[in-house]
Amino acid sequence: MDEKGLLEILQLAKNNNEEAIYYLLKKFDLLIKKYARQLNYDCAETDLIICLLEFTKKVQLKKLETYSEGQLVNYIVNILRNKKIDIYRKRCLDIELVHMEEITEMKNNNQIDDHMNLQSLLNSLTDKQRDVIIAKYFQGYSDFEIGENLNISRQAVNKLKKRSLDKLREILMEDSYGKPNY
């Protein structure tokens, strides 16, 4: 299979050639394992393999004819990366829903107080600062992804994040010691 081009291997895999499918799985095995480790749940590797197999079945090879070998590899890498991100976001949303259910069932006043304190801390930030903190620490987005969503640079995201954390730290210090810690 090594002497055949990736486009030809994709064509064979699309036509259910087991050797071609096995070759693709082996070629992207390390990347799939890496992304599965990052996702950190039992069936992550299986889900990514299924994504690759579904891609081979649905791919429109006519659109990829002008791609070089490297471009095809990058195209498949991006598909797997996007699937990893989709899975991560879905799992975060599921976790967030579980946490929301737990919050509604809380009986301990300290937990309710903590939640209210966190909410008031977040409300002390500007809208952009709050968006950055929530996206970064509660939703798990990278600085680059946050920047794309807010139409600002990664460096601007980093500055907003730093200012937000400094402001939160200052508020917490004021609450702890009754006066600003300058």
Summary of the structure (lengths in Angstrom):
residues: 182
radius of gyration: 22.9
end to end distance: 66.6
largest distance: 72.3
contacts: 450
relative contact order: 0.07
helix: 79%
strand: 0%
